Each structure stands twice: as structure tokens, then as C-alpha cells.
């Protein structure tokens, strides 16, 4: 990238971060899905107003939120074994089997106070935007590349992963594709291996994307064997890096196995969900695939435009559409449980970038910055109301839920940790 590309990326990211996280910067609020517990006893008896029961992130209050709070409090003491859940279970190092993601764990380990979800969302937004910009910039001009990055970051599959385990996958996939397109260079192999390791430990959400290096190598017209070999080496190297986590996850259950890959089949999304950003279009048993009419119109223009990236974008969009809209009965249980709808986000983001480049090509030079700004503004304004559903902002007081840890658990935890070491 040129210096101008870096400046444009930095300015675009600054605008996106300020728009999405202004309650943190200017109002002193924090992202706290755990605040949904104020609507349930015993906290509901302490007074209102209580959070909405229809917030799609409320389920995190009963799953990921207490786990991240425990990691933040105990740190490495619960890396191998966690005695606080039931009769005890594997710690956060076996993250694939216990509903964690690499970015979730890092946010809990290094964020202060109650800011772990805020740190997680900020990392996902910044790195997914930057990764998509790098990918789109290989084929598109700088301003259309910004449109692609904006569409991807604010797309339904990515927005719904901001505070959850698939957030790591949403970050890694664009970077994996960037490195894969540079294979068989050794630097690209190292980058792809790191991405593959993060996908290995992300559980069922990341595994379908491990075929990407091999698939891209197979479709190449030149250096096909070398690219496929390098892609295979990257996936194997990623497996080696992720082996300690996978080993603990495999043997950490009641019986050894990949039990965390079984999942629960999700219902198919409706094509109308592409344009519907209200909460009634979402359920916990179906994927969130909202994009908005500006993105759909730009993608249609991109489909009928000539571009080097059109074939790749259409292929990704088609695979993502199958993953999102195919009836559950027609899909294997694994794919029905972990529908890789990120492919739809990647494909439509690239097509939207192609469409915006087509519009700029038909615009007089002096008006191109204005048209670029209007296109980005239309995408942003249509996506923000839907994206806000996934950002549960609360005051610090409401984000803190106090409870005492039994002393016996603390003693047992120290004894277990010493025994394991």
C-alpha cells in the first residue's frame, strides 16, 4: 500500500470507530451484555430501569459474559482447569470446546475493569475493516476499497459476531485470503499459518475456512501446484500451533472427542432478511444477514461490471447465499449448525466495491470525492440502526454485577492449579 492508502485507511477507521463507539469516548459508557441480568432476579428487585429483554446480545449474559469475567478475575489460574462451572471443566486454553474465541480470551486477559467486551468489539471492528481494505485494495481503487471495508464491517454476519466467538473468524478470514493470494511466498505462508491457527482454535465457526488456501490454489491458472503445496503447509503449520489448545479440548470432556463440533442446526435465513434490519427479523436460531438496500444495489451494479475480482466475489457470494438460505434439511448437520455466512459478507462487500468503482468511473473527476462520500454515507446510515442492536451500551454502575465467590472454590482452585503444575 502507498502512503496515501494508509492515510485513507486511518481516516476511515477513525470515523467508523468514533461513530460506533462514541458512547464510550464521550458519555463514559461501556459495552455490557451482562447488564441484561438486571431484568432477572435477584437483580430485578433492586430497581429499574431494566434493559430490554429483546436485545439480541442478552444471551451472552448467560454464556460468554460470566466466562470472560472469570478469566479477567483469575487469569492464568483457570487456563487449564475451571472449577467454577458445575463439577469443573477445562480452562480457557481449550477455548474451542468451551465457547471462547482467541480474541475473547485476549480481551478478558488484558482489558481493565468491565471493558473486556468493549475491547473485543473494538479489535473486531478495527482488524476486520483493515483486513477487508487490504483485500479490496488489491483489485480496486482506494475509495471503492473503503466502501468494501465499510460494507463488510457493518454487514449482518460480522455485526452479529462483534461480541461473540465468531468475531475472531470475521477478523481472520479477510487476512487469510490476503495471504493466500500471495502464496507461495514464505512470508505469506507464515501469515496464512497464523490465520489457520486462529481458525483451528475457533471451533466449528473457523473450520470451514481452512479449505480456502487449497481452494484458491486449485483455481489458480499459474503456479497451481506450488500454491496448493504452500497452502497445505500453512494449514498444517497452523494445526501445529493450535495443537496444545486442541489437545486440551479433545481430552477435556467427560469422554475424549470433538463433541464441541456437534452444534445445533440453525434455521435458514430468508432473502428478505438482506433488507430487514429490525429485531423481528432475527431469532437466536437463525443467522443475521442484514446488509441494507444501498449494499444490495451496489452489489447488483458490481455483478454487471467488468472487474478482475468479479469472479471471486460472485463465487463467495454464491457460497454464502447457499450457507445462509439453504433449508436445514439439505445441509449436513455441521454446516447447518455453523453456517459460514461470512462468505456472503465477503462476496457482497467486494461486489459493492466494484459497483462503487463503476459509479466513480462515470462521474466527472471533480465530483468523484463527493460521490464516494455519499456512497459511504448511505451505507453507514442504513447499517447503523441495525448495528446498534448489537451494541448494548450501559453505565459502568449497571455493567457491574457483584457476587461473592465461595471460599471453598478459591481454595480448590489453588490446589488444582498446584496439582496440575
C-alpha positions in Angstrom: 0.0 0.0 0.0 1.1 3.6 -0.6 1.3 6.3 2.0 -2.0 7.7 0.6 -3.7 4.4 1.1 -2.5 4.2 4.7 -3.8 7.8 5.4 -7.1 7.0 3.8 -7.4 3.8 5.9 -6.5 5.6 9.1 -9.0 8.4 8.5 -11.8 6.0 7.5 -11.2 3.8 10.6 -11.2 6.9 12.8 -14.6 7.9 11.5 -16.0 4.4 11.9 -14.7 3.9 15.4 -15.9 7.4 16.6 -19.4 6.7 15.1 -19.7 3.3 16.6 -18.0 3.9 20.0 -19.0 7.5 20.8 -20.8 6.4 24.0 -17.5 5.2 25.3 -15.5 8.2 24.2 -18.0 11.0 25.1 -20.6 9.5 27.5 -18.4 7.3 29.7 -20.5 4.1 28.9 -19.3 0.6 28.4 -20.4 -2.4 26.3 -22.1 -4.7 28.8 -24.3 -7.5 27.6 -24.2 -8.8 31.2 -26.4 -5.9 32.2 -29.3 -7.9 30.8 -29.2 -9.7 34.2 -30.8 -6.7 35.8 -34.1 -7.9 34.2 -33.9 -11.2 36.2 -34.0 -12.0 39.9 -32.3 -11.1 42.2 -31.1 -8.0 40.4 -34.5 -7.1 39.1 -35.6 -6.4 42.7 -33.0 -3.7 43.1 -34.9 -1.2 40.9 -35.1 -0.1 37.3 -35.0 0.9 34.6 -34.1 -2.6 33.4 -32.7 -3.5 30.0 -34.8 -4.6 27.1 -35.5 -8.4 27.0 -35.4 -8.3 23.2 -31.7 -7.3 22.8 -30.1 -10.0 20.7 -27.0 -9.9 22.8 -28.9 -10.8 26.0 -27.9 -14.5 25.6 -24.3 -13.5 26.2 -25.2 -12.6 29.8 -25.7 -16.3 30.5 -22.8 -17.7 28.4 -19.8 -15.7 27.4 -20.1 -12.8 29.9 -19.5 -14.8 33.1 -16.7 -16.8 31.5 -14.9 -13.6 30.4 -15.4 -12.1 33.8 -13.9 -15.2 35.4 -10.9 -15.0 33.1 -10.4 -11.4 33.9 -10.5 -12.1 37.6 -8.5 -15.3 37.8 -6.2 -15.0 34.7 -3.9 -17.9 34.2 -5.3 -19.8 37.2 -8.1 -21.0 35.0 -6.1 -21.6 31.9 -6.1 -25.5 32.2 -9.0 -26.2 34.6 -12.0 -24.2 35.6 -13.6 -25.4 38.9 -16.3 -22.8 38.9 -18.7 -24.4 36.4 -20.5 -27.5 37.6 -18.1 -30.0 38.8 -15.3 -28.4 36.9 -14.3 -28.3 33.3 -11.4 -27.4 31.0 -10.0 -23.9 31.2 -9.8 -21.2 28.6 -6.7 -22.7 26.8 -9.1 -25.3 25.4 -11.2 -22.4 24.0 -12.7 -24.2 21.1 -14.6 -26.6 23.4 -15.8 -24.1 25.9 -17.3 -21.3 23.8 -14.4 -19.0 23.8 -12.5 -17.4 20.9 -8.9 -16.2 20.8 -9.9 -12.5 20.7 -12.4 -13.0 23.5 -9.7 -14.5 25.8 -7.2 -11.8 24.9 -9.7 -9.1 25.6 -10.5 -10.6 29.0 -6.9 -11.0 29.9 -5.7 -7.5 29.0 -8.8 -5.2 29.3 -9.3 -3.3 32.5 -12.4 -3.1 34.8 -15.6 -4.0 32.8 -14.2 -3.1 29.4 -13.5 -6.6 28.0 -16.5 -6.6 25.7 -15.6 -3.1 24.6 -12.0 -4.2 23.8 -13.3 -7.3 21.9 -15.7 -5.2 19.7 -13.0 -2.6 19.1 -10.5 -5.2 18.0 -13.0 -6.9 15.7 -14.1 -3.6 14.0 -10.5 -2.3 13.5 -8.9 -5.5 12.2 -11.8 -6.7 10.1 -12.0 -3.2 8.5 -8.3 -3.2 7.8 -8.2 -6.7 6.5 -11.1 -6.1 4.1 -9.4 -2.9 2.9 -6.2 -4.7 2.2 -8.1 -7.4 0.3 -10.2 -5.0 -1.8 -7.2 -2.7 -2.5 -5.6 -5.5 -4.5 -8.3 -5.1 -7.1 -10.0 -1.7 -6.5 -9.1 2.0 -6.2 -8.7 3.4 -2.7 -12.2 4.9 -2.3 -14.1 1.8 -3.5 -11.8 -0.3 -1.2 -13.0 1.8 1.7 -16.6 1.1 0.6 -15.9 -2.6 0.6 -14.3 -2.5 4.0 -17.3 -0.5 5.4 -19.8 -2.9 3.9 -18.0 -5.9 5.3 -17.5 -4.5 8.8 -21.2 -3.4 9.1 -22.7 -6.5 7.4 -25.0 -8.7 9.4 -22.7 -11.7 9.7 -19.9 -9.5 11.1 -22.0 -7.2 13.2 -23.6 -10.2 15.0 -20.1 -11.5 15.8 -18.7 -8.3 17.3 -19.2 -9.5 20.9 -19.2 -13.3 20.3 -16.8 -16.1 19.4 -17.2 -15.8 15.6 -15.7 -12.3 15.9 -12.2 -13.9 15.6 -13.3 -15.7 12.4 -14.7 -12.4 11.0 -11.3 -10.8 11.5 -9.1 -13.7 10.3 -10.9 -14.6 7.1 -10.1 -11.4 5.1 -6.4 -11.6 6.2 -6.3 -15.3 5.3 -7.5 -14.5 1.8 -4.9 -11.7 1.5 -2.1 -14.1 2.5 -3.5 -16.9 0.3 -3.4 -14.7 -2.8 0.3 -14.0 -2.1 1.2 -17.7 -1.9 3.7 -19.4 -2.4 5.9 -16.6 -0.9 7.3 -17.7 2.5 6.1 -14.5 4.2 2.6 -15.3 3.0 2.9 -18.9 4.2 3.8 -17.6 7.7 0.8 -15.2 7.8 -1.6 -17.9 6.5 -0.3 -20.3 9.1 -1.0 -17.8 11.9 -4.5 -17.3 10.5 -5.1 -21.0 10.2 -4.1 -21.5 13.9 -6.6 -18.9 15.0 -9.3 -20.7 12.9 -8.4 -24.1 14.3 -9.0 -22.9 17.9 -12.2 -21.1 17.0 -14.2 -24.3 16.8 -16.8 -25.0 14.2 -17.0 -21.4 13.1 -13.5 -21.4 11.8 -13.0 -24.9 10.4 -14.9 -24.5 7.0 -12.4 -21.7 6.1 -9.3 -23.9 6.4 -10.0 -25.2 2.9 -9.6 -21.6 1.5 -5.8 -21.8 0.8 -6.2 -25.1 -1.0 -9.3 -23.9 -3.0 -7.6 -20.7 -4.1 -4.5 -22.7 -5.2 -6.7 -25.1 -7.1 -8.4 -22.3 -9.1 -5.2 -20.5 -10.0 -4.1 -20.6 -13.6 -0.3 -20.4 -12.8 1.9 -21.8 -10.0 -1.1 -24.1 -9.1 1.0 -26.9 -7.5 3.3 -24.6 -5.6 0.3 -22.6 -4.3 -1.6 -25.7 -3.2 1.5 -27.1 -1.5 2.2 -23.8 0.3 -1.5 -23.6 1.4 -1.3 -27.2 2.7 1.9 -26.3 4.6 0.2 -23.3 6.1 -2.8 -25.3 7.3 -0.6 -28.0 8.8 1.6 -25.4 10.5 -1.5 -23.7 11.9 -2.6 -27.1 13.3 0.8 -27.5 15.0 0.5 -24.0 16.6 -3.0 -24.8 17.8 -2.2 -28.3 19.0 -2.0 -27.6 22.7 -5.4 -26.0 22.7 -7.0 -28.7 20.6 -5.4 -31.4 22.7 -6.9 -30.0 25.9 -10.2 -29.5 24.2 -10.2 -33.1 22.9 -9.4 -34.7 26.2 -11.1 -32.2 28.5 -14.6 -33.5 28.3 -16.2 -36.5 30.1 -15.0 -38.6 27.3 -12.4 -37.8 24.6 -13.8 -36.4 21.3 -14.7 -33.5 19.2 -18.0 -33.1 21.0 -18.0 -29.3 20.6 -18.4 -29.6 16.8 -21.8 -31.2 17.0 -23.6 -27.9 17.4 -27.3 -27.2 16.9 -28.8 -26.7 13.4 -29.8 -23.2 12.6 -32.9 -22.3 10.6 -32.4 -20.9 7.1 -32.5 -17.1 6.7 -35.0 -15.5 4.4 -33.8 -13.5 1.4 -35.9 -10.6 2.7 -33.6 -10.5 5.7 -31.0 -8.9 3.4 -33.1 -5.7 3.6 -34.8 -6.1 7.0 -32.8 -4.6 9.9 -35.4 -4.8 12.6 -35.2 -7.1 15.5 -38.3 -9.1 14.5 -36.3 -10.5 11.5 -33.9 -12.1 13.9 -34.0 -15.1 16.1 -31.5 -17.0 18.1 -32.0 -20.0 15.8 -31.2 -18.2 12.5 -28.3 -16.2 11.1 -28.3 -12.4 10.9 -27.7 -11.5 7.2 -28.8 -7.8 7.0 -27.0 -5.6 4.5 -29.4 -2.9 3.5 -30.6 -1.6 0.2 -27.5 0.6 -0.6 -25.3 -2.5 -0.4 -27.7 -4.7 -2.5 -27.9 -2.0 -5.2 -24.1 -1.5 -5.4 -23.7 -5.3 -5.5 -26.1 -5.6 -8.4 -24.1 -2.9 -10.3 -20.9 -4.8 -9.4 -22.3 -8.1 -10.9 -22.8 -6.4 -14.3 -19.5 -4.6 -14.2 -16.2 -5.9 -15.6 -13.5 -6.4 -12.9 -10.7 -8.7 -12.0 -12.3 -9.5 -8.7 -15.8 -10.1 -10.0 -15.5 -13.9 -10.4 -14.1 -14.3 -6.9 -16.8 -12.0 -5.4 -19.6 -13.8 -7.2 -18.3 -17.2 -6.1 -18.0 -16.1 -2.5 -21.5 -14.5 -2.6 -23.0 -17.7 -4.1 -21.4 -20.0 -1.5 -22.5 -17.6 1.3 -26.1 -17.5 -0.1 -26.2 -21.3 -0.1 -25.0 -21.3 3.5 -27.5 -18.6 4.6 -30.6 -19.6 2.7 -30.4 -23.3 2.0 -33.0 -25.3 4.0 -31.6 -27.1 7.1 -32.7 -30.5 5.7 -30.5 -30.1 2.6 -27.3 -29.3 4.6 -25.1 -31.6 6.6 -25.6 -31.2 10.3 -22.2 -29.5 10.8 -22.8 -26.8 8.1 -26.4 -26.3 9.3 -25.0 -25.6 12.8 -22.1 -23.3 11.8 -23.5 -21.7 8.6 -20.4 -19.8 7.1 -22.4 -16.7 6.2 -19.2 -14.7 6.2 -18.7 -15.8 2.6 -21.8 -13.8 1.8 -20.4 -10.7 3.6 -17.1 -11.1 1.7 -18.7 -11.5 -1.7 -21.2 -8.7 -1.4 -18.6 -6.4 0.1 -16.3 -6.9 -2.9 -19.2 -6.5 -5.3 -20.3 -3.3 -3.6 -16.7 -2.0 -4.1 -16.8 -2.9 -7.8 -20.2 -1.2 -8.1 -19.0 2.0 -6.4 -15.9 2.0 -8.7 -18.3 1.7 -11.7 -20.2 4.8 -10.4 -17.0 6.7 -10.0 -15.8 5.8 -13.5 -18.9 7.5 -14.8 -18.5 10.6 -12.6 -16.5 13.7 -13.6 -13.2 13.9 -11.8 -14.0 16.9 -9.6 -17.2 15.2 -8.3 -15.6 11.8 -7.5 -14.8 12.6 -3.9 -18.3 13.8 -3.3 -19.9 10.7 -4.9 -17.5 8.5 -2.8 -18.5 10.2 0.4 -22.2 10.0 -0.4 -22.0 6.2 -1.2 -20.1 5.6 2.1 -22.6 7.8 4.0 -25.6 5.9 2.5 -24.1 2.5 3.6 -23.2 3.9 7.0 -26.6 5.5 7.7 -28.6 2.4 6.6 -26.4 0.0 8.6 -26.2 2.0 11.9 -29.7 1.4 13.2 -29.3 -2.4 12.8 -25.8 -2.4 14.1 -26.9 -0.6 17.2 -28.9 -3.6 18.2 -25.7 -5.4 18.8 -24.1 -2.7 20.9 -25.6 -2.9 24.4 -24.2 0.4 26.0 -24.7 0.8 29.7 -23.2 2.9 32.5 -20.4 1.5 34.5 -22.6 1.0 37.5 -25.1 -1.1 35.5 -22.3 -3.1 34.0 -21.0 -4.3 37.4 -22.9 -7.2 38.9 -21.4 -8.1 42.3 -21.4 -11.6 43.7 -19.1 -13.4 46.2 -17.0 -16.4 45.2 -17.3 -19.2 47.9 -14.1 -19.5 49.8 -14.0 -23.3 49.2 -13.9 -22.6 45.4 -10.9 -20.4 45.9 -9.0 -23.0 47.9 -10.0 -25.8 45.5 -8.8 -23.6 42.5 -5.4 -23.0 44.1 -5.0 -26.7 44.9 -6.0 -27.8 41.5 -3.6 -25.4 39.8 -0.7 -26.6 42.0 -1.5 -30.2 41.3 -1.6 -29.6 37.5 1.7 -27.9 37.7 
